[in-house]
């Protein structure tokens, strides 16, 4: 089997890659029947020569490879027909901007495997960049707080090499006795928690956070039942919320009255209550100065996230009274960090972590007849048609929704 690592051609360029040079070498040693070719790239975080120096074949053409591995969407004109592709297609939620891409995949008889639906037998995702989104998002949130308050300045994450450099910069500042609220308990929020812990910021429980004053910075990490409650007052556990989000109302405002910085790392269901609305943000009890919205659902559960921000321009201001964007340094505005591709700011660490997961969970399936079913569950297309598990996309493909 020949695997090709493709050059990322989507614009803006993405420096991430599925496998680092070291991981390629490790896989070739583990699977003698495997060959790997790396398509030449001038944007990738690992240079062509870094692959060559480890003995990996760098080529200009990967059309003879059996499987093609990428990160972001492949431009339609660059898709190679009759191939197996792995990348984030951003089509499984019927994203309108990628309908033509999925149609092209079908027209070119491509077998599409989306990273987002590579799952174990329990339905848990096995490869993701979420941890790195959390790591960078927390750093960017602290950085935005310094800029908003004029208390300190930090360099952009994209100008630092790895997580350890981010941590070193965070530990070079003096943070006042602020309160930080973090939502979520998954990969993203736990990545953010890593950074807060690395700064030796004290973690406190919900009751302490809401009722006590501290002479040092503190944070609280919330699960869904900390900021949502059932309409009928019952407490039935997290699973009940996930299965019946429409039966709940938001309970986050009790945190806004005592918080300075909000880091959002939660998963959001369209049927769930908003975390805070535009009217909530107008309240005198809303004291949050900075929101680092790692989840970045536009016009969604976090009212001030009215657009994504960019790596080049990561912070904008939201005026709760006018509900409009303005300079984040203005009095009364909320500084919003809502970069929607945060792992791109930490490309080497993110690539290494992603490659470790892919090598552990996915590569074995190529050589054991997919005994765990991971490839079967993730295959979106075959023989020019949607597979059974993704037949729900047919109307989307046909332009009917």
C-alpha positions as CSV (number, residue, x, y, z in Angstrom):
1,X,0.0,0.0,0.0
2,X,1.2,3.5,-0.9
3,X,0.0,6.4,1.2
4,X,0.4,9.9,-0.2
5,X,0.6,13.0,2.1
6,X,-0.9,15.8,0.0
7,X,0.1,19.4,-0.2
8,X,-2.5,21.6,1.5
9,X,-3.9,23.8,-1.3
10,X,-6.9,25.5,0.3
11,X,-6.5,29.2,0.8
12,X,-5.6,30.6,3.3
13,X,-2.8,28.0,3.5
14,X,-2.8,25.5,6.4
15,X,0.6,24.5,7.7
16,X,-0.6,21.3,9.4
17,X,0.0,17.8,8.1
18,X,-1.2,14.3,9.1
19,X,2.2,12.8,9.7
20,X,5.5,14.4,10.8
21,X,8.8,13.0,9.3
22,X,9.4,11.0,12.5
23,X,5.9,9.5,12.4
24,X,6.4,8.4,8.8
25,X,9.7,6.6,9.7
26,X,8.0,4.9,12.7
27,X,5.1,3.7,10.5
28,X,7.5,2.3,7.8
29,X,9.3,0.4,10.4
30,X,6.1,-1.0,11.9
31,X,4.5,-1.9,8.5
32,X,7.0,-3.3,6.0
33,X,4.3,-3.5,3.3
34,X,3.7,0.3,3.6
35,X,5.2,3.0,1.4
36,X,4.8,6.7,2.0
37,X,5.2,9.6,-0.5
38,X,5.1,13.2,0.6
39,X,3.9,15.8,-2.0
40,X,6.3,18.8,-2.0
41,X,5.0,21.8,-0.2
42,X,6.3,25.3,0.5
43,X,3.8,26.0,3.3
44,X,3.9,22.9,5.4
45,X,5.2,23.2,9.0
46,X,7.8,20.5,8.3
47,X,10.0,21.3,5.4
48,X,10.5,19.0,2.4
49,X,14.1,18.5,3.4
50,X,13.1,17.3,6.9
51,X,11.2,14.4,5.2
52,X,14.1,13.8,2.8
53,X,16.6,13.7,5.6
54,X,14.7,10.9,7.2
55,X,14.6,8.9,4.0
56,X,11.0,9.8,3.0
57,X,10.3,10.2,-0.7
58,X,9.2,13.7,-1.5
59,X,7.5,14.0,-4.9
60,X,5.7,16.4,-7.1
61,X,2.9,14.0,-8.1
62,X,1.0,11.6,-5.8
63,X,-1.5,10.3,-8.4
64,X,0.0,6.9,-8.2
65,X,-0.7,6.5,-4.4
66,X,-3.5,4.3,-3.1
67,X,-4.6,6.5,-0.2
68,X,-4.3,10.3,0.0
69,X,-4.1,12.0,3.4
70,X,-4.8,15.7,4.0
71,X,-6.1,18.1,6.6
72,X,-8.4,20.7,5.0
73,X,-10.7,20.5,2.0
74,X,-9.0,19.7,-1.3
75,X,-9.9,22.2,-4.0
76,X,-12.2,20.7,-6.5
77,X,-9.8,21.2,-9.4
78,X,-7.1,19.3,-7.5
79,X,-9.1,16.2,-6.7
80,X,-7.8,13.0,-8.3
81,X,-10.5,10.7,-9.5
82,X,-10.8,7.1,-8.3
83,X,-8.8,7.6,-5.2
84,X,-9.3,7.1,-1.5
85,X,-9.1,10.5,0.4
86,X,-9.0,11.4,4.1
87,X,-9.5,15.0,5.0
88,X,-12.0,17.3,6.8
89,X,-14.6,17.8,4.1
90,X,-16.9,20.0,6.2
91,X,-20.0,18.5,4.5
92,X,-21.4,16.1,7.1
93,X,-23.5,19.0,8.6
94,X,-24.7,20.0,5.1
95,X,-22.5,23.1,5.0
96,X,-23.8,25.0,2.0
97,X,-20.4,26.3,1.0
98,X,-19.1,22.7,0.3
99,X,-22.0,21.1,-1.5
100,X,-20.2,21.4,-4.8
101,X,-17.1,19.7,-3.2
102,X,-19.2,16.7,-2.2
103,X,-20.7,16.5,-5.7
104,X,-17.3,16.6,-7.2
105,X,-16.2,13.8,-4.9
106,X,-19.1,11.7,-6.2
107,X,-18.6,12.6,-9.8
108,X,-14.9,11.7,-9.7
109,X,-15.7,8.3,-8.0
110,X,-13.7,9.1,-5.0
111,X,-13.9,7.1,-1.8
112,X,-14.2,9.8,0.9
113,X,-13.3,9.2,4.5
114,X,-13.9,12.3,6.7
115,X,-11.6,12.7,9.7
116,X,-14.6,14.0,11.7
117,X,-16.4,10.7,11.5
118,X,-13.5,8.4,12.3
119,X,-14.9,6.8,15.5
120,X,-14.6,3.8,17.7
121,X,-17.3,1.3,18.2
122,X,-18.9,3.5,20.9
123,X,-19.1,6.5,18.5
124,X,-16.3,8.5,20.1
125,X,-14.0,10.4,17.7
126,X,-10.5,9.0,17.5
127,X,-8.7,11.8,15.7
128,X,-9.2,15.5,16.3
129,X,-7.3,18.8,16.7
130,X,-9.6,19.9,19.6
131,X,-6.9,19.8,22.3
132,X,-4.8,22.2,20.3
133,X,-7.7,24.6,19.7
134,X,-8.1,24.7,23.5
135,X,-4.4,25.3,24.1
136,X,-4.2,28.2,21.7
137,X,-7.6,29.5,22.6
138,X,-6.7,29.8,26.2
139,X,-3.4,31.6,25.4
140,X,-5.3,33.9,23.0
141,X,-7.9,34.6,25.7
142,X,-5.2,35.6,28.2
143,X,-3.5,37.7,25.6
144,X,-6.8,39.5,24.7
145,X,-7.4,40.2,28.4
146,X,-4.0,41.9,28.6
147,X,-4.7,44.0,25.5
148,X,-8.2,44.9,26.7
149,X,-7.1,46.0,30.1
150,X,-3.7,47.5,29.1
151,X,-2.1,45.4,31.8
152,X,0.3,43.4,29.7
153,X,1.2,42.4,26.1
154,X,1.9,38.9,24.8
155,X,3.1,37.9,21.3
156,X,0.8,36.2,18.9
157,X,0.7,32.4,19.3
158,X,1.5,32.0,15.6
159,X,4.9,33.6,16.3
160,X,5.8,31.0,18.9
161,X,7.1,27.5,18.2
162,X,5.2,25.2,20.4
163,X,3.1,24.8,23.5
164,X,6.1,25.1,25.9
165,X,6.9,28.5,24.4
166,X,3.2,29.6,24.9
167,X,3.4,28.5,28.5
168,X,6.7,30.3,29.1
169,X,5.2,33.6,27.8
170,X,2.1,33.2,30.0
171,X,4.3,32.6,33.0
172,X,6.3,35.8,32.2
173,X,3.3,38.0,33.0
174,X,1.7,38.9,36.3
175,X,-2.1,38.2,36.3
176,X,-4.3,40.1,38.7
177,X,-6.9,38.5,40.9
178,X,-9.3,37.8,38.1
179,X,-12.0,35.1,37.8
180,X,-12.0,32.9,34.7
181,X,-15.0,30.7,33.7
182,X,-14.4,27.8,31.3
183,X,-17.2,25.8,29.8
184,X,-16.9,22.2,28.7
185,X,-15.3,19.0,29.8
186,X,-14.0,17.6,26.4
187,X,-10.8,17.8,24.4
188,X,-11.1,21.5,23.7
189,X,-11.8,22.6,27.2
190,X,-9.3,20.3,28.7
191,X,-6.7,21.7,26.3
192,X,-7.6,25.2,27.7
193,X,-7.4,23.8,31.3
194,X,-3.8,22.6,30.6
195,X,-2.8,26.1,30.0
196,X,-4.5,27.6,33.0
197,X,-2.9,24.8,35.2
198,X,0.5,25.5,33.6
199,X,0.1,29.1,34.8
200,X,-0.6,27.8,38.3
201,X,-4.0,29.5,38.3
202,X,-6.0,28.0,41.2
203,X,-9.0,25.9,40.2
204,X,-12.1,26.3,42.5
205,X,-15.5,24.7,42.6
206,X,-18.7,26.3,41.5
207,X,-19.8,27.4,45.0
208,X,-16.4,28.9,45.8
209,X,-16.3,30.7,42.5
210,X,-19.8,32.2,42.9
211,X,-19.6,33.2,46.6
212,X,-15.9,33.9,47.5
213,X,-13.4,36.7,46.8
214,X,-9.8,35.7,46.1
215,X,-6.5,37.6,46.2
216,X,-5.2,35.5,43.3
217,X,-6.5,34.5,39.9
218,X,-8.9,31.5,39.9
219,X,-10.9,29.6,37.4
220,X,-13.8,27.2,37.4
221,X,-14.5,24.5,34.7
222,X,-18.2,23.9,34.1
223,X,-20.1,20.9,32.8
224,X,-23.4,21.4,31.1
225,X,-25.5,21.1,34.2
226,X,-23.6,23.9,35.9
227,X,-24.9,26.4,33.3
228,X,-28.2,24.8,32.2
229,X,-31.1,23.6,34.3
230,X,-34.3,21.8,33.5
231,X,-37.5,23.8,33.1
232,X,-39.3,21.6,35.6
233,X,-36.5,21.9,38.2
234,X,-35.5,18.2,38.2
235,X,-31.8,17.2,38.1
236,X,-31.5,14.2,35.8
237,X,-27.9,14.1,34.8
238,X,-25.8,15.0,31.8
239,X,-27.2,12.3,29.5
240,X,-30.7,13.7,29.9
241,X,-29.5,17.1,28.8
242,X,-27.7,15.7,25.8
243,X,-30.8,13.8,24.8
244,X,-33.4,16.5,25.7
245,X,-31.7,19.9,25.4
246,X,-35.1,21.5,24.6
247,X,-36.2,20.7,28.2
248,X,-33.6,23.1,29.6
249,X,-33.0,26.8,30.1
250,X,-29.7,28.6,30.5
251,X,-28.3,29.3,34.0
252,X,-25.0,31.0,33.0
253,X,-25.9,34.5,34.1
254,X,-25.0,33.7,37.7
255,X,-21.4,33.4,36.5
256,X,-21.4,36.6,34.4
257,X,-21.8,38.7,37.5
258,X,-18.5,37.6,39.0
259,X,-16.3,36.7,35.9
260,X,-13.7,38.8,34.1
261,X,-12.8,36.3,31.3
262,X,-14.9,33.6,29.7
263,X,-13.2,30.8,27.7
264,X,-15.7,28.7,25.7
265,X,-14.7,25.1,25.0
266,X,-18.1,23.4,25.0
267,X,-20.0,21.4,22.4
268,X,-23.3,23.1,21.4
269,X,-26.5,21.5,20.2
270,X,-28.9,23.7,18.1
271,X,-31.7,22.8,20.4
272,X,-29.9,23.7,23.6
273,X,-30.5,27.1,25.3
274,X,-28.2,30.0,24.5
275,X,-25.4,30.5,27.1
276,X,-26.1,34.2,27.1
277,X,-28.3,36.2,24.7
278,X,-27.9,39.8,23.4
279,X,-30.3,40.9,26.1
280,X,-28.3,39.1,28.8
281,X,-25.2,41.0,27.7
282,X,-27.0,44.3,28.3
283,X,-27.6,43.4,31.9
284,X,-25.8,45.2,34.8
285,X,-24.9,41.8,36.0
286,X,-22.8,41.1,33.0
287,X,-19.3,41.8,34.1
288,X,-17.2,39.8,31.6
289,X,-14.7,41.9,29.7
290,X,-13.2,39.3,27.4
291,X,-14.7,36.2,25.7
292,X,-12.4,33.6,24.1
293,X,-14.9,31.7,22.0
294,X,-13.0,28.6,20.9
295,X,-16.2,26.9,19.9
296,X,-17.0,29.9,17.5
297,X,-20.7,29.3,16.7
298,X,-21.6,32.5,14.8
299,X,-24.9,34.1,16.0
300,X,-25.2,31.1,18.3
301,X,-25.2,30.5,22.0
302,X,-22.6,33.3,22.8
303,X,-24.3,36.5,21.8
304,X,-21.1,38.5,21.3
305,X,-19.7,36.1,18.7
306,X,-21.2,37.9,15.6
307,X,-18.4,36.8,13.3
308,X,-15.2,34.7,13.2
309,X,-12.0,36.5,13.8
310,X,-8.7,35.7,12.0
311,X,-5.2,34.7,13.0
312,X,-4.1,38.0,11.4
313,X,-6.7,40.0,13.3
314,X,-7.8,37.8,16.2
315,X,-9.8,40.3,18.4
316,X,-12.8,42.5,17.8
317,X,-15.1,44.4,20.1
318,X,-18.8,43.9,20.7
319,X,-20.9,46.7,22.1
320,X,-23.8,45.0,24.0
321,X,-25.9,48.1,24.0
322,X,-25.8,48.7,20.2
323,X,-25.3,45.0,19.4
324,X,-22.6,46.1,16.9
325,X,-18.9,45.6,16.3
326,X,-16.6,48.4,17.4
327,X,-13.1,48.8,18.7
328,X,-12.5,46.3,21.5
329,X,-10.5,48.9,23.6
330,X,-13.6,51.1,23.9
331,X,-15.2,51.4,27.3
332,X,-18.2,49.0,27.7
333,X,-17.3,46.7,24.8
334,X,-16.6,43.0,25.2
335,X,-13.3,41.9,23.6
336,X,-14.0,38.8,21.5
337,X,-11.4,36.3,20.3
338,X,-13.2,34.0,17.9
339,X,-10.6,32.5,15.6
340,X,-12.1,29.5,14.0
341,X,-8.9,27.7,13.0
342,X,-6.9,28.0,16.2
343,X,-4.8,24.8,15.8
344,X,-3.2,26.4,12.7
345,X,-1.3,28.7,15.2
346,X,0.4,25.7,16.7
347,X,1.0,23.6,13.5
348,X,3.9,21.4,14.6
349,X,2.4,20.3,18.0
350,X,-1.0,19.9,16.4
351,X,0.4,17.8,13.5
352,X,2.4,15.5,15.8
353,X,-0.6,15.0,18.1
354,X,-3.0,14.3,15.2
355,X,-0.5,11.9,13.6
356,X,-0.1,9.9,16.8
357,X,-3.9,9.4,16.9
358,X,-4.2,8.6,13.3
359,X,-1.4,6.1,13.4
360,X,-2.8,4.4,16.5
361,X,-6.4,4.2,15.5
362,X,-6.7,4.3,11.7
363,X,-3.6,2.9,10.1
364,X,-4.0,-0.6,11.6
365,X,-7.3,-0.9,9.8
366,X,-5.5,-0.9,6.4
367,X,-3.7,-4.0,7.4
368,X,-6.2,-6.0,9.5
369,X,-9.2,-6.0,7.1
370,X,-10.8,-3.2,9.1
371,X,-11.7,-5.5,11.9
372,X,-12.8,-2.7,14.2
373,X,-15.1,-1.2,11.4
374,X,-13.5,2.2,11.7
375,X,-13.1,2.7,8.0
376,X,-16.5,1.3,7.3
377,X,-18.1,3.8,9.7
378,X,-16.2,6.8,8.2
379,X,-16.7,6.0,4.5
380,X,-19.0,8.6,3.1
381,X,-18.9,7.7,-0.6
382,X,-18.3,4.6,-2.8
383,X,-18.9,3.8,-6.5
384,X,-20.1,7.4,-7.1
385,X,-22.8,7.3,-4.5
386,X,-23.3,8.1,-0.8
387,X,-22.9,5.1,1.5
388,X,-25.8,4.0,3.6
389,X,-24.6,5.8,6.8
390,X,-24.5,9.1,4.9
391,X,-27.6,8.8,2.8
392,X,-29.1,11.6,4.8
393,X,-26.9,13.9,2.7
394,X,-28.7,13.0,-0.6
395,X,-31.1,16.1,-0.5
396,X,-28.1,18.3,0.3
397,X,-26.2,16.8,-2.7
398,X,-29.2,17.3,-4.9
399,X,-29.5,21.0,-3.8
400,X,-32.9,20.4,-2.2
401,X,-31.8,21.7,1.2
